[in-house]
């Protein structure tokens, strides 16, 4: 079971952004590979801390995590440090260390301070439409994606502007003395490399467009508008850069007879006067196939039948929702003379007089029960 991100950073669930950033900086400095060479446990904690900060340090991701837990990022998001390598961490969070440790760490190919940073390719975004059955049970989708990849035969050479460091240092005179600042090299984009040779048909960065089939695992219980991430399936970066990510937006298709409300589903069942009085059985739709339910004789319009566990799987692993069947007694709009005569005769019959029992809840009580 994955560790709680708040526990990894040692902060409370109502911690501010500044407190989360401070906690991550403290953890990252403590477990940085330069301080713990060859220590696998320290490296694992370094990755876990970065993974936790990537979620909690982002307002949108933090809100999803607070609501759905780790399953909000399944299907290619994060995972035990495995979803982020050292290059990901150094390229994304290198600036959080500021001037700590008097000039920074040498880094693992990413580096802080004056070290070289590997460029990261741009992200791609796609939309995947799912029906309720796929959402309820989880599924795997194979999607064709057009992404930029490094062309075969492309070679690179050391950037002449930054001499391969990926950064340019500038010295300026101020009233406080000479100040030295470093910024990413604009010639190579901070990668330290530039195009040497590239094949015909590739772009200025030595990349070509290529179609690839990507397998995306969709966890059960996703919601419309939720976004999943498939790491490394975006556009390639030039040279030895890190590929971008594929961001997958979930779109929920409308079901012909079921309506979703969180993890619960609703179904409107219409029956006739005769069926309500005599009782009947009906076959209805669920997300796992059709089921037959029994309608007791004398059922009242507005009765709600609850089929437990026939709803949507909770994305945070808290079981399944229910299917609520709303019974509606259909009143005929036109009657024959014979039918009218029957109802006129029954108008004064005591069995046809409204006589609700204490167990028959009012409309407002039913609504209250529904939301509780």
Phi, psi and omega in degrees: 000133182292145180286151178290133183298323180294322180291323179301315180276348179072038179235162178278165183289346176255019180296146179282169178300319180296321179292322178293317180296318180296318180295320179294317180301319180295315180294316183295321177293324181291320186254013182301137182304329180293331179272341183229061183299130177076004181267103183294323180294320178295320179296321179296317178294325177299316180291317180298320180295319179294320178298317179296319181290327180299328179273306185288338179278356179245122187302317182291315180293323180296320179297319178293319180295318179297330183271318188246350182075201185296333184291348177294341184241019176286166180086027175116007182283263183241177177173097171055029184085344182286337181280348180229126174262181183299323181295320176302313185295311183294322183287327184271325189239013182301325185285351182287343182275347178055228181261020183301151179060032170054050176123352171094177181265162178285328175084171178253066182080354179249294170083156174243171180065239184268009183287163179283142177246137177277134180289152178243137180292164181285152179280154173246150180233132176226163178241131180243124179268131182233143173272172184298325180297318179292322180292320184292324187253352186077155182198174175236126181248137174253114186243136175276125183236133174266116183226154178277128178233159181292128182290141178297130180099355178285131177236155182233159177228165181296135180297129182284340181283314183253000181059033175088358182280336182084357181224153178243129181260133179235141179244126180234148178268129179231176180292344178265359180119195181279125181249133180250128179232150179236139179219157179302142180292128181282340180289315184251000180071019179091001182277339182083002181229156176220161184300132172257302177222144176216144182288161179295138179100346178272162181276188185297340180260006179079026182248149176232154178278133183219139178270133183222142176270120183249131177269125183241121177271119180259116179288151178295141174095006179296159181239160178301130180094347179291150182237128176254160180233128173253108186294139173077008180250022172268205179284144175292155172260150179296154178069223181262032182288176182261130178298149175287187183247160174258116181261123187249113178269131183271132176237125184264123178283149178284135179270143183294333184227348181249141176241136184263140173221093186066238178266354180265156176238151180236141179225127177267117180250121179256130178230162182273171175303316183297315180295323179294322183282321186263343185086157182196182172227144183225150174261127182232162180279142167225174181283354177246013181121182181276145175228153179256130179242153181259133176255116181292150178295144181080017180294143181262148176297134183100354178298138179246121176260128183255119175259102186289138177077008180259016179261217184262140175295136179289133182291339178265012173081020182263042177083203183239154174281186182246163172254119181259116181262117181264115182275125179237119178277119185277124179268122180296141182272335178229141180231148174283169179300319180297318180293320177298318179300320181297312183290329176294322178292326183276352186302325182261358180291136185296332179291340180262001179275134178302127180212069185296140176271168180298332181285345179278107185281151177284170179302316182292327177292322178294319178297318179299315179296323181299317184274349177264000000 
